[in-house]
Amino acid sequence: MDAANQVAEEIPEELLKSLPIPYDGSLVSFFRSLKQFLPQQHKFVEENEEYQLRLLEFLHAVKLGPRQKGAKRGAKRALHSDVPKEKTAQELTDNNELELRGQYAQVVLEVLKCELTRKTYIKFLLHVHDRIIPNMSKPLLLADFLISSFRRGGLLSVLALNGLFSLIQEHHLDFPQFYEKFYALLTPEVLTAKYRARFFYLADLFMSSSHIPQYTVAAVAKRLSRLSLTAPADSLPLLLTFTFNLIIRHPSLLALIHRTDSEDILVDPYVLSDPDMQTCRALDSSLWELKVNLGSCLLRPS
């Protein structure tokens, strides 16, 4: 059984029937037809949230998994051989899978050209890293969409982090402004966001690299320390744990713990309103806010 048929068998039959393109037993042909249908029906799709969600459910139901190395090997053999050879069953399967991934990617891009409702947009971002990107032939085709989402601010920025992290870590996306934009997300709103646990989990991964500039680590630690002074009680453990993990991973921050000449907001040189991590003077400051929070925690009744 080829790759397309295996994938098709795992998609609920009622879901295939709910889409406007008749399924003729070939998933590759189905994707081709869907790719041609969507540009002609953009207005209908944009005005029908139920249909948007059904399309997204279908895209989520397709499970191609990680790209097989065999496909690349087959392609290399073809490039270095002038003698036409009969394709093996494995090479036919690899070519079928590559075509399926390519068609899948084109359908995803056509869907994203539509003006999605907020509910559909959020649902797409929630699972782009684990249900969309693994199926794409060229995941970097989603870079513009994810960067644009990340720059929109608020909840959409938080939810775009997972997909961006996948592209940066696994597909070598070059996004020089990433930490600058990430720093801008560190506001009181992120502490009350529905997905704040996901945000701090991903932030912990972003900040684990030893190659991050010292001023970036210091600025992130300092801003979170300042936020901790007014953070909701239920978000404080998450925030403090993340900040202390930063200190453990980046020993240079210990200087900000031991410094005692700026342990007051009136003399603290840190400029909270400065969006530039290099000029906000976090490295000249201290993390005195952590001591305040630890002291208040010790004084709270159990």
C-alpha positions as CSV (number, residue, x, y, z in Angstrom):
1,M,0.0,0.0,0.0
2,D,1.5,3.4,-1.0
3,A,1.9,6.3,1.4
4,A,-1.2,8.2,0.2
5,N,-3.5,5.2,0.7
6,Q,-2.1,4.6,4.2
7,V,-2.7,8.2,5.2
8,A,-6.2,8.3,3.6
9,E,-7.3,5.2,5.6
10,E,-6.7,7.1,8.9
11,I,-8.9,10.0,7.9
12,P,-12.5,9.6,9.0
13,E,-14.8,8.9,6.0
14,E,-17.4,11.4,7.2
15,L,-14.8,14.1,7.2
16,L,-13.8,13.4,3.6
17,K,-17.5,13.4,2.6
18,S,-18.1,16.8,4.4
19,L,-15.7,18.6,2.0
20,P,-17.0,20.0,-1.4
21,I,-14.5,17.9,-3.4
22,P,-15.6,14.3,-4.1
23,Y,-13.0,11.8,-2.9
24,D,-12.2,9.3,-5.7
25,G,-9.8,7.1,-3.8
26,S,-6.6,9.2,-4.6
27,L,-5.5,11.6,-1.9
28,V,-3.0,13.3,-4.2
29,S,-5.8,14.0,-6.7
30,F,-8.1,15.1,-3.9
31,F,-5.5,17.7,-2.7
32,R,-5.0,18.9,-6.3
33,S,-8.8,19.5,-6.7
34,L,-9.0,21.2,-3.3
35,K,-6.1,23.5,-4.2
36,Q,-7.9,24.5,-7.3
37,F,-11.3,24.9,-5.5
38,L,-10.1,27.2,-2.7
39,P,-9.0,30.2,-4.8
40,Q,-12.4,30.2,-6.5
41,Q,-14.3,30.1,-3.2
42,H,-12.3,32.5,-1.0
43,K,-15.3,34.6,-0.2
44,F,-17.4,31.6,0.7
45,V,-14.7,30.3,3.0
46,E,-14.1,33.6,4.6
47,E,-17.8,34.0,5.5
48,N,-18.3,30.5,6.8
49,E,-16.5,29.7,10.0
50,E,-17.9,26.2,10.2
51,Y,-16.4,25.4,6.8
52,Q,-13.0,26.9,7.9
53,L,-13.0,24.7,11.0
54,R,-13.9,21.6,8.9
55,L,-11.0,22.3,6.5
56,L,-8.7,22.7,9.5
57,E,-10.0,19.5,11.0
58,F,-9.2,17.7,7.7
59,L,-5.6,19.2,7.6
60,H,-5.1,18.0,11.2
61,A,-6.4,14.5,10.3
62,V,-3.7,14.0,7.7
63,K,-0.8,12.4,9.5
64,L,2.3,12.0,7.3
65,G,4.7,12.1,10.2
66,P,8.5,13.0,9.9
67,R,9.8,13.1,6.4
68,Q,11.5,9.8,5.5
69,K,15.3,9.9,4.7
70,G,14.7,7.3,1.9
71,A,13.1,10.0,-0.2
72,K,16.3,12.0,-0.2
73,R,18.4,9.0,-0.9
74,G,16.3,8.1,-3.9
75,A,16.5,11.6,-5.3
76,K,20.3,11.6,-4.9
77,R,20.6,8.3,-6.8
78,A,18.6,9.7,-9.7
79,L,20.9,12.8,-9.9
80,H,24.1,10.8,-10.1
81,S,22.9,8.2,-12.6
82,D,22.7,8.6,-16.4
83,V,21.3,5.1,-16.9
84,P,17.5,4.9,-16.6
85,K,16.6,2.2,-14.1
86,E,13.3,0.7,-13.1
87,K,12.2,2.3,-9.9
88,T,12.0,0.1,-6.8
89,A,8.8,-0.1,-4.7
90,Q,10.5,2.0,-2.0
91,E,11.4,4.7,-4.5
92,L,7.8,4.8,-5.8
93,T,6.6,5.1,-2.2
94,D,9.1,7.9,-1.6
95,N,8.0,9.9,-4.7
96,N,4.4,9.4,-3.8
97,E,5.0,10.8,-0.3
98,L,7.0,13.8,-1.6
99,E,4.1,14.7,-4.0
100,L,1.6,14.2,-1.2
101,R,3.5,16.6,1.1
102,G,3.9,19.1,-1.7
103,Q,0.1,19.1,-2.4
104,Y,-0.7,19.3,1.3
105,A,1.5,22.3,1.6
106,Q,-0.2,24.1,-1.3
107,V,-3.6,23.5,0.3
108,V,-2.4,24.9,3.6
109,L,-1.1,28.0,1.9
110,E,-4.4,28.5,0.1
111,V,-6.3,28.2,3.3
112,L,-4.0,30.9,4.9
113,K,-4.8,33.3,2.0
114,C,-8.3,33.5,3.3
115,E,-9.4,35.9,6.1
116,L,-9.8,33.4,8.9
117,T,-12.0,34.0,11.9
118,R,-10.3,34.5,15.2
119,K,-11.4,31.1,16.4
120,T,-10.0,29.3,13.3
121,Y,-6.8,31.4,13.5
122,I,-6.2,30.5,17.1
123,K,-6.9,26.8,16.5
124,F,-4.4,26.8,13.6
125,L,-1.7,28.4,15.7
126,L,-2.4,26.0,18.6
127,H,-1.5,22.9,16.5
128,V,0.7,24.3,13.7
129,H,3.9,22.8,15.3
130,D,2.6,19.2,15.7
131,R,-0.1,18.7,13.1
132,I,0.8,21.0,10.2
133,I,4.6,21.5,10.0
134,P,5.4,17.8,10.2
135,N,3.4,17.2,7.0
136,M,4.9,20.0,5.0
137,S,7.4,19.4,2.2
138,K,8.9,22.8,2.9
139,P,7.9,24.0,6.4
140,L,9.7,27.4,5.9
141,L,6.8,28.3,3.6
142,L,5.0,29.1,6.9
143,A,7.6,31.5,8.1
144,D,6.0,34.7,6.8
145,F,2.6,33.7,8.3
146,L,4.1,32.8,11.7
147,I,6.3,35.9,11.9
148,S,3.4,38.1,11.0
149,S,1.3,36.4,13.7
150,F,4.1,36.8,16.2
151,R,4.3,40.5,15.5
152,R,0.5,41.0,16.0
153,G,1.0,41.0,19.8
154,G,-1.2,39.6,22.5
155,L,-2.5,36.1,22.5
156,L,-1.6,35.5,18.8
157,S,2.0,36.3,19.5
158,V,2.1,33.8,22.4
159,L,0.4,31.0,20.3
160,A,2.8,31.7,17.3
161,L,5.8,30.9,19.5
162,N,5.4,27.1,19.2
163,G,5.5,27.1,15.4
164,L,8.3,29.7,15.2
165,F,10.4,27.7,17.7
166,S,9.9,24.6,15.5
167,L,11.1,26.5,12.4
168,I,14.0,28.1,14.1
169,Q,15.3,24.9,15.9
170,E,14.4,22.2,13.4
171,H,14.4,24.0,10.0
172,H,17.0,26.7,10.6
173,L,14.8,29.8,10.1
174,D,16.8,33.0,10.4
175,F,14.8,35.5,12.4
176,P,17.3,38.0,13.9
177,Q,14.6,40.1,15.7
178,F,13.2,37.1,17.5
179,Y,14.5,37.9,21.0
180,E,13.7,41.6,20.6
181,K,10.0,40.7,19.8
182,F,10.0,38.1,22.6
183,Y,11.2,40.7,25.1
184,A,8.3,43.0,24.0
185,L,5.9,40.2,25.0
186,L,7.0,40.3,28.6
187,T,4.1,42.4,29.9
188,P,1.6,42.1,32.7
189,E,-0.9,40.7,30.1
190,V,1.2,37.6,29.5
191,L,0.9,36.7,33.2
192,T,-2.9,36.5,32.9
193,A,-3.1,34.9,29.5
194,K,-4.9,31.6,29.0
195,Y,-1.8,29.9,27.6
196,R,0.8,31.4,30.0
197,A,2.0,27.9,31.1
198,R,2.8,27.1,27.4
199,F,4.4,30.6,27.0
200,F,6.8,30.0,29.9
201,Y,7.5,26.4,28.8
202,L,8.6,27.7,25.4
203,A,10.4,30.7,26.8
204,D,12.4,28.3,29.0
205,L,13.5,26.5,25.8
206,F,14.4,29.7,24.0
207,M,16.5,31.0,26.8
208,S,18.4,27.8,27.4
209,S,21.0,28.4,24.7
210,S,24.5,29.4,25.9
211,H,24.9,31.6,22.8
212,I,22.4,34.2,23.8
213,P,24.1,37.6,24.4
214,Q,24.6,38.5,28.1
215,Y,22.6,41.7,27.7
216,T,19.6,39.8,26.4
217,V,19.6,37.3,29.3
218,A,19.9,40.2,31.8
219,A,17.1,42.2,30.2
220,V,14.7,39.3,30.2
221,A,15.5,38.4,33.8
222,K,15.2,42.0,34.9
223,R,11.9,42.6,33.2
224,L,10.4,39.4,34.7
225,S,11.7,40.4,38.1
226,R,10.1,43.8,37.8
227,L,6.8,42.1,36.7
228,S,6.9,39.9,39.7
229,L,6.2,42.8,42.0
230,T,2.7,43.1,40.7
231,A,2.1,39.6,39.3
232,P,-1.1,37.7,40.2
233,A,-0.4,35.3,43.0
234,D,-1.2,32.3,40.9
235,S,1.3,33.2,38.3
236,L,4.2,34.1,40.7
237,P,5.5,30.5,41.1
238,L,5.8,30.1,37.4
239,L,7.4,33.4,36.9
240,L,9.9,33.0,39.7
241,T,10.8,29.4,38.7
242,F,11.5,30.6,35.1
243,T,13.7,33.5,36.4
244,F,15.7,31.3,38.8
245,N,16.3,28.8,35.9
246,L,17.7,31.7,33.9
247,I,20.2,32.4,36.7
248,I,21.2,28.8,37.0
249,R,21.8,28.4,33.3
250,H,23.6,31.8,32.9
251,P,26.0,32.3,35.8
252,S,26.8,35.8,34.6
253,L,23.4,36.8,36.2
254,L,24.8,36.1,39.7
255,A,26.4,39.6,39.6
256,L,22.8,41.0,39.5
257,I,21.9,39.0,42.5
258,H,24.9,40.1,44.6
259,R,24.8,43.8,43.6
260,T,23.5,45.9,46.5
261,D,23.8,49.5,45.2
262,S,20.5,49.5,43.2
263,E,18.2,47.7,45.6
264,D,15.4,50.3,45.3
265,I,13.2,51.3,42.5
266,L,14.1,54.9,43.0
267,V,17.8,54.3,42.4
268,D,17.5,51.4,40.0
269,P,19.1,52.3,36.6
270,Y,17.0,49.8,34.7
271,V,14.6,51.5,32.2
272,L,11.5,49.4,32.0
273,S,10.0,51.4,29.1
274,D,13.1,51.1,26.9
275,P,12.3,48.3,24.3
276,D,16.0,47.9,23.4
277,M,17.7,45.2,25.5
278,Q,21.1,46.7,24.9
279,T,20.3,50.2,26.2
280,C,17.7,49.4,29.0
281,R,20.6,49.1,31.5
282,A,19.6,45.8,32.9
283,L,23.3,44.8,33.2
284,D,23.8,47.8,35.5
285,S,20.9,46.9,37.7
286,S,20.2,44.1,40.2
287,L,17.5,41.6,40.7
288,W,16.4,43.1,44.1
289,E,12.7,42.3,43.2
290,L,13.4,38.6,43.7
291,K,14.5,39.3,47.3
292,V,11.3,41.3,47.9
293,N,9.2,38.4,46.6
294,L,11.1,35.7,48.5
295,G,10.6,37.8,51.7
296,S,6.9,38.2,51.1
297,C,6.5,34.5,50.5
298,L,8.2,33.7,53.8
299,L,5.9,36.1,55.6
300,R,2.7,34.6,54.1
301,P,0.6,32.3,56.3
302,S,0.7,28.7,55.3
